[in-house]
Amino acid sequence: MKKVSPRAGAALCASVSLLALVTAPAFAQEATSPTASAPKDQTETVVVTGFRKSYADALRMKRSAVGVSDSISSDGLGRFPDLNVGEALQRIPGIQVNREEDSRNASINLRGLPGSYAKITLNGMNFASPVLGGAAPLGAFNSDIFSAISVIKSVSAADQSGGISGNIDLQIQPALSRKDGAFAKVSTEYNTLGDYVTPSVTLGGTRHFLNDRLAVFGTIAYRKENFRRDSLHFPQYTTLSATTTPGFASRFADYYAPFEANGSCAAGNVCAAGGTGAKSKTGVLLPSDVRQGVKYNEGELLTGVIGGEYKVNDNLRVNGTYFYSNRDMPLTGTDILDIDFRDANTIIDPTITPYKQADGRYYVDQYKFTNPRVYASYRKESFKQMTNGVHLSAEFRNKTWRINGAFGYSEAENFAYQSQLDVRNPAKPLGTSGVGNGLTGNLFSGGSDIEAFRLAFNQTTPLVTDTSGPWASPNTPPSGPELINGNLNRFIVAGSDSAAKNSVRTVQADIERFVESSWLSSVQFGLRSEASEYSSTGYRASAVGVQSQNIDSRFVVRSAFADDFFGGKADGYLKNWQTVDFDYAVSRLQPVTLLPGQRLTNGGWVNDPADGNFTGNNFTKSDDVNVAYLMGKVDAEVLGIRLRGHVGVRQENTKQKITSLDRTGSGLTATFKLNERETEYSNTLPSMLLAADVAENFVVRLGAYKTFVRPNPRDISPISTTVTPTVDGYNIALGRVEIEPYTSNSYDVSFEWYNRRNGLIGLALYKKEIKGQIQAETRDALLCPADGYGLGLGTWSVNGDLCYSSLNTPAGTRAQINVDGAINSPTPLEVTGAELTIQQNLDFLPAPFDKLGGAFNYSYADVNGKTVNGASAVLPGVSRNAANLIVFYETDQFGVRAVYNYRDVYDLAAGGTFAGAARSVKARGQFDLSASYNLTSRITIGLDAFNLTDEKRTEFEGDERKVRRVDYDGRTFQVSVRATF
């Protein structure tokens, strides 16, 4: 795939700027033409702010649709008054924004399913979104270029496939549907956490020619981004040590089990010498690793669109659109101070009596400590999310036929480059002094109230100071991320580079034949050919080859965030905070010494070939998809009730090719070879969507359809195979190249009462039966074919629950084969849910209350099913209950909108640097406010405020007192001025 040039963005800027200059005077010229003439007093009328109009437009789109759908529409200011596209979408019932993502990436969940189960389209067509792993980051787009966003919850045979939860269509209004004129919007954003102020500007314009037969338009939006997230992490809970805890025998022996007579410890117990088990047999847990960190984000977002539409005659139109979006965040980084109490030489002295939590185990979360590990770490985490493409279409339509042809080509990139530099003061042998590295202090995690958090050292001098050399790798030959000096302090060079490029080329044709029938309005047929390619790369930095002789005292500095961490919401944080001067350190450590056979990461470090990020994330996946569908559109009257809808079937055939690395061995001795595998699969997708207008203002919708999702390639790790020799035989990690998409049979019913103009009371119910989810399989007996997958490791056979090869180990025993793989689960997963929507204008009330309006929506989702091992299935990141309350007040002069969003507790998957069971996220609500004021008929001031309630995001495990992570973002304010010409 060719590399996308930044010139595309520059060309778009120039084109839109020129268009704005052309259309500004054109507005006045067109005003004199017959098609644009208007009475003078009408042009002077103050334009309403648009909250009411945006909700009315969304309701109109919902009512006219056949299937269940919801939409949001830009307001009268040409904007979605939300922080980003994801935040705007969460106002829709069934959508939840993922706040786990630190950089406002704004991926979403839809209808009880993670964002990767949804399909993102642009004007109804597939395009290359800048996805790395998981769901598409909607924060990669500026919403100013979109006129509306539709969430298609019931998909037809004619809709793009690939979304089990639904399709999210980003809509750009075509040129001929736009009004002549130009506009400019200038905005400023202020983030209270860090006091960051950033500008943004949007320019746009439309011009009609040839008596409204030809129109061109363009919009360009630039935004500077500068914000941060402060976090307190508690990634590890471990048991008190019997050897280093003062007074252990008298204070804590009753919480530990005794050893068995043979010296062993019974399964499930935590044993200690002198343990009695009188109160517990599982020990006393404490938060043994505490991190305070800041994710600092700085960069820019440039988004634009330019297009044209030509009406050849009354029957034929041609349309073209080019879009571009580039979110470039080169100065993003994470500053972390890590205090680790897990070393065998660290002394923990609890200052409270152990308390029992819901899991039946005992804990202490307040203690004094001596000789901890202290890590000062800075991680440069630049990232870039870019997409651009062109869509071309032509449509012929008369009373008998509608023929549409479309072509689309798009490319996307998502780069995430991390370089980590640490200076570490580890725990030292206690020695005769009994204090090891000499550091002492006290901790209180805060439990369920992070504002009570306290972390203090008795020393006021810096905790991390020693950078004296010489530094050397502990490995021979040098490898890995670590260097050690004579005082046993550590210097770390690490970090993962992840990048993905993808492209999509689509050609499609839709032919509709209108018929005169009492029950059938038309028959529609379509063909589509799509070729896509996804190329993934991954590297892992190491300390090999760095100029370690240049490490000096200037590497360690006081953190820039030491004085305003957490916005004062956890004032007991550690202010004695050292970090690494990253730019200075890099200038001294690089260029590295590169030996033959070694390669550089994007950060300029020597790649570590033994790391899984290298072996698992370097691959290319291509899909050639051919599609055909047939659909009949129904429009009939049954028992006096109008019944409209469509019934159809879609057939998709996919040829998939994956090129990846096979690895044999491990570490520096590993060998690699390219492997190419091809697979084919097909999906038959029937669909029936019906809408019954049972009364003038009451609609019932029914839907039954089959859909499927192709998993994100990085989520399935399609590396072919790794073979690692062991003493007993071989460990085999099978690639997931033969994994097929998971499918769903979905059923919808919706009841919608349009009780008054721009009013709705609706209830939608849904059920999704999902099959073929990807699940890990570790049962060797089920992954033991006789041919051994052609790996050349002899003939395999099953003995009991184990897999063996005909080959022998050096000790003369049969080689045992331990196989890890993945399968399409045969166990179905069922997702059910309900969505309640109430939207009303109160214009029937006496003044001034007639200017009021609002909406309330509530969504419920439930997941039922089992994994292949029989455990209850969990879909991480999805709340069972979520709601929005929206109230607006609007006059001809001003408008105000208040929004309260709530979602209850939800689960996260275990993993990453967190040990223990799966975590949960505490229920959270957020209050946002938007307002606008019309200075004149052409100039409007807008104000948006987000998270006015100053909410935090809290993760816990089992009990809210067992806190795992707390995030704080602060409040955000935006002020804008928009002028039309």
N, C-alpha and C positions, 0 to 999 in steps of 0.2 A: 504494500500500500504506500502511496506517495505521502511524503511529509507535508502537512498543512502549513502553508507559509503565513507568517503574520501580516504579509502584504494584503491578504484578504480582508483583514480588519481595517487596515488603513484605507483600502479602496472603498470599503463600505462607508467609512466615516466621510470620505470626500464626496461620495455619491449623495449621501443623505444631506450633507451640508449644502451642496449645490442645489438639491431639490428644495430645501427649505428656503433658499434665496429666491428660487423661481416661484414658489407657491405663495410667498408672502404678498407680492404685488398682484399675483394672479387672483387672489381672493377678491380684491377690489375690482379687477377687470371682470371677473365672472359675475359679480353682483349686478352688472348692467346687462348681462345676457338674459334672454328669455327664460332659460332653464333655471337661472339662479336668482331671478328678480324677487324682491320682497318689499313690502311696504316699509317706509323709513322708520316708522315708530316701532315696527316689529324688530328691527335690528338693534334697537336700543333697549329692548326688554332684558332685564337681568335674568341670566340663566340659572336654573336651580342647581344645587350642588351635586345631586345625582345619587344619593344613598337610596332613595325611594325608587328611582328609575332602575338602578342596578338590580335590586331585588325583584322588581316587576319583570325585567328582562329574563332573569333566571327562571322565574315562575312560568313565563310564557314558553320558554324552551322545554321545560319539564312537561307542560301540559300537551304540547304538540308531539312529543315523542311517543313511540309505540311501546318501547320497553321502559323499565325502571331506570331513571337517570336523575342526576342533579347537576346544577351548573352554578358558576359564579360569573358575574359580568362586571367589567370595569365600570366605575362610577362616572359621573359627569366630568370629572377631572382627568379621564383617561388613565385611571390607575386602579390597582387593587390596594386599598388602604391597609396593608399588612407588611410585615417585615420582609417577607419573601414569598415565593410561590407556594411553598409547603405550608407556611403559616396561614395563607389565604385559603388553601384547600381544606384545612381542618375545620372551617366553619360549616362544611358540608357534613350531614349525618353519615356516620360510618367511616370517617377518615380521622386518623390520629397522626400527628407529626412526631417524628423520632427525635427527642431531645438528647439522646445518648451521644449524638454526633457533636463533636466539640466546635466545629468551624461553621456552624449554621448551614450545613449541607442540606438539611430539610428534606430528607426522604420521608415517606409517609407509609402508614398501614391503611389498608382498605378492607372493610367488611370482615374483620376478624382475622385477616391474613397479613403477613409481612409485605413490605413494599415490593419485594422481588416477585410476588404473585400477580402484580398489576402490570398492564401494558401501557407504556407511554407513547402516544402518537402525536404528530404535528399535522393539523388540518386533516385528520383521518388517515394519514399515511405513516408507515413505519419510518423511523430515522435513527441514525447512530447517536445514542445518548452517551454522555461522558461518564460511563459507569466503570468502576474498578472491580469492586466486589459487592454483592448485595444489591440494593435498590438504586435507582437513578437519583443523583443528587439534584433536587429541584432548586437548590440554592445557586446552581450554576447558571441560572437565567435571571435576567431582570424582567419583572412582570410587565413593565411599561410597553413592551412590544405586543402583548397579547390583548385581544378584545374580549375574550371569554375563555373559560376552561370548563369543559364538560366531563363529567364522570359517568361513563356508560356502564351501568351495573348489570344490565341484561344485554348480552351481545347477540347479534344476528349472524346469519351465515355470510352476510356481506361485510361485516366488520373485521378489522384486523384481528387475527388470533394471537394468542400468547398471553392472555390475562385471565387467570381463574377468578380473581376477585373483581375484575372489571378493567375497562380501558379508560385512561385519563388522556383526554384529547386537548392539547394546547392549540388554541384557535387564533389565527391571524386573519383579520377581516380582509376580503379581496378589495382591489382598488376601486372598482366601479360602485361598490357599496359604501364608500367613504365620501364625506363631504369635502368640497374644496376648501383649502385654507392651510395654514401652518400654525404650529404652536411651539412654545419653548417652556420648559419647566426647570427651575433651579431649586435645589434642595440642600439642606444641611442636616446631618445626623449627629446627635450627641449621645454618647454612652457614658452613664454615670460611673461605671466601674472603670477606672483609669482616666476619666475625663478626656475621652478622645472625641475630637470633632472632625468630621469628614464631609466633603462636598459631593454633589452629584448633579448631573445635568442631562436632560432629555430634549431632543429636537425632533420634530417631525413635520411632515406636510403631505398634502395630496393635491394633484392637479388633474382636471379633466380637459380633454381635447375632443375635437371632431364631434361637437354636439353630443357630448357624453357617451361617445362610442369607445373612447380610449381614455384610460386613466393610469397614472403612475403615483406611487406613494413611497415613503421611506420614513423610518424611525430609527434613531440612534440614541442609546442610553449609556452613559458612563457614570460609574459610581466608584468612589474611593472607599475602601473598607478598612476599618481599624477598630477592633474590639477584642475582648478577651473573655476567658472563662477561668475562674479560680476554683480549685478543687482541693478537698481533703480526702485522702485515700487511706483505707485500712485493708490492704489486700491479703493480709495473713492473720489468722488466729491460730496460735499453737499453745501447747500445754506448758504449765509451769515446770521448770526443771527441779528435780529432787536434789540435785547437787549444788546448785548456785542460789537457791531461794533461802534467805535467812529464816531460821526456825521452821523449816519445812516439816519436820517430824511432828511437832506439836501443833502446828497450824493447819496443815493441809493433808496429812497422811490419811485422814478419813475419807478423802475424795478420790483415792487411788486404790486400785485392786492390788492384793499381794501376788507375788510370783507363785507359780505352781511349784510343786516339790522338785520337779526336774529343772527348774530355773526358767521355764517358758512362761509366756503370758497368754492367757486364754484369748481367743479371737473376740474382738469387740471391746476388750478391756484396755485400759491404760494402767500399767503396773509401775510400782515404785517400791524400793526397799523400805520396809516398815509400813507399807500401805495396809489399811484395814478394810477398806470398802464399806465402812459403816454408813457413810452418807452417799457415796457414789463410787462407781468403778471405772469412770471414764475421765478422771482427772479434772483439772481446772484450766479453762481456756482464757487467754488474754489477747488483746490486739497487739501483735508482736512486730508489726511493720507499719509505720505511719509515714505518709508522704504529703507534703503540701506542695502544690504545683499550680502553675499558671500556663494556660494555653493562650499565647498571644498571637493574634491574627492581623496581618497587614498586607494589603495588596489592592487590586482593582478588578472591577467587573465591567466589561464592555460587551454590550448586546445590541444587535441591530437587525433590521429587516428592510429590504427594498423589493418592490414588486410592481408589476403592471398587469393590466387586463384590457383586452381588446374585444369589443363586440363586433364581429365581422358582419353579421346581419342578425335578423331577429331570431335565428335558429342556432347560431354558432358563436361560441365565445372561446377565447384562449387566454390562459392565465399563467404567469410565472412569478415565482417568489424565491429570493435568496435570503437565507438567515445565517446569522453568525453570533456566537456567544463565546466569550473567553474570560474565565475567572482565573486570574493569575495572582497567586499569593506567595511571592518569593521570600517575604520577611517573617513568615509564620514560624513559631518555635514554641517549645515547652521548657519551662524552667522548673526543675524539681529538686526539692530537698528531701532526702530519704533518710529516716532514722529507723534502723533495723535492729531489733532486740532478740534475734533468733540465734545468735552465736552462743556456743557452749560456754564461752567465757564471760557472757553478759549476765549481770546480777539483776534480778527482778525482785522487788520487795513490795508486795501488795499493801495498800493502805486501807482497803475495805475488806469486809467478809464476803466470801464467794456468794453469789446469788444465782438462783436457778431460772433458766429460761424455758420457753415453750418446747424446745427440743429435748428437755430432760437433763441437759448438761449444765454444769456450774461454770460461772465466769467471774472474772474481775476486770474492771476497766479503769481502775485508778491504781497507780503504783509509782514507786521510786525506782530509779535505775542507775546502774554503774557500768561503764565500759561498753556502750553500744557501738554499732557500726554507723558512720555518718557518711552519706554520699552526696556530694554536690554535683549536679548533673544539668547540662543544657543540651537540648535536642533541637537542632535546626530541622524544621519540617515543612519545607517549601512544597506547595502543590499547585497543580494547574488542571483546570477542567475546561475543555474546549470542544465545541461542536460547530460545524457549519455545513451547509448543503443547499441544494437547489431542488425545487419542486416545479414541474411543468405539467400543465393539464390543458385539455381541450374538451369541450362538451358541445355536442349537437343535440338539439331538442326540438321536436315538433309535436303535433297531437298524437302521433303514433309511436315515435321512437325517442329514446334518450340514449345516446352513446357517449361514453366518457372514456378518454384515454389519459393516462398519467405516467409520468416518469419522475423518479426521485433518486438523487445520489447524495449521500452525506458521509462525513468523516468525523470522528471524535477521538479525543485523547484525554486520558486521566493519568497524570503523573503525581506520585507522592514520594518525595525524596527525603529521607531522614538520615541525619548524621548526629550521632550521640557522642559527647565527650564528658567523662566523669573524672573527678578527683575524689578518691575515697580514703577515708580514715577508718580502717576496720578495727574491730575489737582486737585487743592484744592479750597475750598471756597475762593473767592477773598478777603473777609474781608475788614478792613479799609485800609489796605495797597494797595489794588487793584491789587496785583500781585500774589496772590495764592501761588503756590509753588516757586515763585521767579524767574522762568526761563523766559527769553525774548530773541527774536532774529528776524531773517528775512529769507524769503524763496523766491526763484524764481525757478519755475519748469524747466525752460529752454525752455518750449514750444516745438516747432519742432526741436530744436537744443539742445541736452542733454549736449553738452559741455559748454553751458551757465548756467547750473544748479548751484544754490547757496543755501546752507543751513548753516546758522551760528547762534550761540548763543552768546549773549553778555557776558556770563560767561565763564571763562577759567577753573574753577574748575569742577570736574566730575558732570555729570547731574544726575547720579543714584548712591546714596551712602548709603541710609538708609537700613540696614539689622538688626536693633535692634529688639529684641523680647519683649514680647512673640508673637508668630504667632498662629492664630487660624482660623478654617474654619468658614465662615459666615453662614453655614447651620447647622441645628440640625435635625437628627444626621449628623456628618460631611460627606460631599459628594462634588463631583465636583473637579475642578482643582485649586481652589483659596484658598490662605491663606492671612489674613490681620493682620497688626500689629497696635499698638496704634497710629501711625502717619498716618494711612489710606493708607500706601503703600501696594503693593501686591506682593506676591510670587506665581508663577504659576508652577504647575507640570501637563504636558499634553503630547500629542503625540499619534499617532495611529500606532499600529502594524498591518501589513497586510502580509499574507502569503498564498501561493497557492502551492499545490503539484498536479502533474498530471502524469498519466501513459497511455501508448498506447501499446496495443498488437495487431499485425496484422498478419494474415495468408492469403496469396493470391496465386492464380494459374492463369496463362494465357496460353491458347492453341491457336496456330495459324496453320491453314491448308493452305498450299500453293496450288494454283490451276493454271492450264494452261488455260487461257481464254483471249479473245481479250479485255476484259474490267475489269475483276476482277483478282487481283493478289493473294488475300488470304481472308480467313474468320477467324476472331479472336473472341474468347470467353473467359470470365474470371469470376472468383468468388473471393470474398474477405469477410473475417470475421474480424471485428475489435471490440475490447472492450477497452473503455477508461474510466478513472475516474479522476475527478477534485475535489479536496478537498480544501476548502477555510476556513481560520480562520481570525478573526479580533478582536482586543482588543483596548481599549482606556485608557490611563493612567490617574490617578487622584492623588490629593494631600493627599488622605486618608491614614493614617497610617505612614506618613513620620516622621522622627525624627526632627521635626521642632525646637526643642530646640538647635540643633546644627548649625542653620543658623548663620553665622557670617560675618564679613567684608571681609574675604578672598573669599567669593563667587563672588564678583564683581571685575573684572580686566579690564585693557585696552585691546581692541581687537587687535589681532595679525595682522589684516588687516587695521588698522587705518592709516598707513603711505603709502600704495601703492594701495589703492582702485581704481578700474576702470582703472588701467594702465595709469593714468594721463589724461584720455579722458574726465573726468568730475571733474576737479580739485577743484571745489567749494563744494565738498562733506564735510560732517561734520567729522572733525578729532577728535573731542572730543567724542570718541566712547568707551562706556563701554559694556562689555558682561559678561557672566557667565563662571567662571572656571568650566567647566562641570565635569571633572574627580574628582576634589576636592569636588564639591558639592555632587556628587553621593556618594562618600565615607563617607560623613557626614550624608546624609539623609537616607541611607539604612544600614542594612536591615529594611524594613518597618514592622510595626505591622499588622499582618494579622489575621482578626477575622473569626470565623466560617462562611462558606458560601461565603467568598470572594475568589478571585483567582488573581494570579499575571500575569502581562503582561510579555512579553519576556525581557523587560527592567528592571524588578524587581519592578514595581509599582503595586498598587492595581488597578484592572480593574474597570472601571465605567460602570455598567450594563445598565445605562439609555442612553448611547450614541449609536447613530445609527451605528457606525462602528462595535460595538459588535453584535447588533441585526440583522444587515443586511448582515454581511459578514461571518457568520458561517454556512456553508452548504456543502453538498457533492452532486455532480452530476455525474451520470454514464450513458454512452451510449453504447448500444450493437447494432452494425450496421452490416447488411448483404447486400452484393452487388453482383449483376450479371450484366454483360454487353455482348452485341453482336455487332460486328463491321465488316463491309466488307471494304476491302482496294481496291480502284479503281486505275487501271493503264491502260489507254486506249489512243488511238489516235483518235481525233475527228477533221475532216476537216484539217488534217495535224498538229494539235496541240496536244502535249502530255498533257493529263489530269491525274493527280494523286491525291490521297486523301483517305478519309475514311468517311463512313456513318455508324452511329450506334446509339444505345440507351443504357442507363445505368439505372438500377433500384436500388434504395437504400431504405431499410426499417430500421427504427431506433426505438429502445425501450429505452426510457429515464426514469431514476428514480432520484428523487431529495429528499434528506433528509435535512430538515432545521428546523428552530425554528419558532414556533408561539408565539407571544407575546401578552399578555393581560395586560392592564394598562401601566403606565409609571413611570419613575424615579425608586426610590429604592423599590417601592411597586410592580413593574412589575413582572409577573410570566411568565414562559416559558415552552413549551413542544415541544418535537420532533414531526415532522409531515413528513410523507413519501407519495409522490405522484408519480404515474407512468403515462406516456403518450406514445403514439405511433404515428408515422407519416411515410409517405412514399413519395418519390420523383421519378418521371420519368423524365429522362434527355436525350432527343434526341440531336444528334450532327451531323453536316455535315461540313467537312472541305475539300476544293478542292484547288489545285494549278495547274494553267495552264501555261505551258511553251510556251507562244505565239510566242516567238522567242528564238534564242540561248542564248540571254542575257537579256531577259525580262520575268518576272514572274508576273502573276496576281493571288492573293489568295482571296478566298471567304470563309466565315465562318458563320454558323448559329448554335447556340447551347444554351442549357438551363443549368444554373448552380444555385447553392444555397450556402448560408453561414450559418453555425451555429454560433450564436453570442457568444462571450466570456461570460462565466457564470457570471462573476462579472459585466459585462456591463448591464445585464438584471436583476440583483439583485433578484435571484430566492427564496428569503425568502418567506415562505408560506403566512402568513398573520399577520398583527398587528392590534390589537383592542385597541383603546384608548377612555375611557369614557369621555364625555364632559357634560357641563351643559344642552345642548340641546339634547344630544343623544350619538352618537358614531362616531368617526373618524376611518375609515377602510382603511388600506393600503393593497391591494391585492398583493400576490406574483405573480411572472411572470412564474410560472411553466408550464403553458400551451401555452406559446409563441412558435411558430414554426419558423423554419429558414425562412429567406427572400430569394426570388428567383429572377432570372433575365433571360430574353430572350435577347440574345446578338447577334449582327450582325457585321461582320468585312469584309472589303475589303481593299486589299493592292496592290499597283503597285510598282514593284521593277525593276529598270533598272541597271543591272550590266555592266556599260558602259566600263569598262576595268578591267584588273586583279586587284583584291582586291579593286575595286571601286564600289560604289553603290549610286544611287539617288532613294530614295523611299518615298512613301506617303501612310500612313495607315489611314483609317477612321473607326470609330467604333460608335456603338450605343448600349446602355444597357437600357432595360426597367425593372426596379426593382420594385418588389411588395412585400408587407408584411413587410415593415420596421417597427421596433418597435417604437411606439410613445406613449407618456403618454396620458391617457384618464382620465379626471376629471369631465366629464358630468355625474352627479349622475343618471340621468334618464336612461342612457344607461348601468349602472352597478348596476341594482336593480332587481335581480331575486326574485321571490316569496319565494324561500327556503332560501334566505339570505346566500348562499354559505355554508349552513350547520353549521353556526357559533353559533347557539343557541340564536339568537337575534330576535326571533319572525318571523312573516311573513312580507315580505317587499312589498311595493306597491309604484307606482309613482303618485305624485300629482303635475301637472304642470311640472316644470323642476327639482323637488326635489324628494328625496327618503325618505320614512318614514317606520318605523317599527310598528308592532301592539303593541309593548311594550310601556309603558308610562315612562316619566321621573319622578323624585321625585316631580316635580311641578304639575304633573298630565297631562301634554301635551304629545302628541305622540312623540316618539323619532325620531329625524331626523338623517338620515344616510348620512354622507359625505364620499364618496368613491373615492379613488385614485387607478388607476390601469394602465394597459398598454395593448395595442392591436397590432396585426399585421395590419398595416394601409391598408385600402382598396384603398387608393389613390396611383397610381403608381408614380414613380420617374424616370425621364429620364436623362441619362447621355450620352452626345455626345462629340466626340473629334476627333482630327486629330494629326498625328505625321509625321513630315518631317525629313528625314535622308539623309545626304550627307556625304559620306566617300570616300576619294581619296588618292592614293599615287601619288606623283609627280615625279616618277622615269623617266618619259619621258623628263623632263627638262634637260638642260645641267648642268654639275657639276659646283658648289657644290649644286645647287638647287634640284638635283635629289634625295637627301636624305630627302627631306621634305615630309610630309604627314599630314593628319588631318581629322577631322570630325566636322560636325555641325549637331545638331538636335534641333528641336523645337516641343513642344507639346502644344496643346490647349485642354481645357476641359470646358464643360458647363453643368450646372445642371438645370433642369426644373422640377417643381412639386409643390404640395401644401401639407401642413400638414393637419391633421384631422380638425383643426380649421380654415383652409383656408389661413393661412399665407404661404408665399413663402418658399419653402424648401431650406435649406442651408446645405452643407456638410463641416463641419469645417476642417480647415487645408489644404485645397486644393487650389492651385493657378490656375487661368484660363490660364495663359501663363507661360511657362518655357522654357529655352534653355541652351544648352551647346556648347561651341566652344573649340575644341581641336586641338592643333598643335604640331607635334613632328618633331624632326630632329635627324636622327640616322645614324651612321657610324659603321664600324666594331669595332671602339675603344670606342665610347661613344654615348650616346643618351640623348635627352632632350625632355620632354613633358610639355606643358603648357595647363592648363584647366581653362576656365572661365565659371562659372555656374551662372545662373540668374533665379529668379522666381519673379513674380510680386505680388502685394498685395493679401492677402487672409484673410478670416474671421476665428475667433475663437469663440467658444460658450461662452456665459456668464456663470459665476459660480465661485466656489471657494471662495476666499476672496475678489473677485472683485464685486462691485455693479455697476449697470447700464446696458446699452445695450451690445450686443455682440461686442467684440473687433476685430480689424483688425491688421494685421502685415504688416509693410511697405515693399515695394519691396526691394530686396536685391540681390547683386551680390558678388561673391567670386572668387578670383584668386589663383590657386594652381600651384605648379611647382614640377616636378620630374626629376631627372637626374641620370645617372649611367655612370661609367667609368671602363673599363676592365684593371686592372693592369696586369694580365696574362690571359692565357686561362682558369684558374681555380679560379681566385680571382677577385671579382668585388666590387666596392664601389658604394653605392647608396645614394642619397640625396633627401629628400622629404620636401617640404615646403607648409604649408596649411594656408589659409587666409592671404596671403601676403598683401592684400589690407586693412587688419586690420578692417574688417567690424563689425558693431554692429547689433543687432537685436532689432527692435523697434515695440512695440504694441501701438495702439492708438484707440480712439473711435470716429468715425465720421469724425473728423478733426485731422490732424497730430499735431496740437498745443495742443489737448487734449490728452496728452501722458499718457499711462497707465503703461508701463514697458519698460525698455531698458536693454538689456543683452550685456555683453562684455566678449569675450573669449580670445582675444589676438591671437598671431600667434603661430604656432607649427612647429618645425623642427625635422626631423629624419635623422640620419646618420647610414648607415648599411654597414657591410662588409660581403660578402657571399663567401664561398669557397666550391668547389666540390672536391670529392676524388674518 
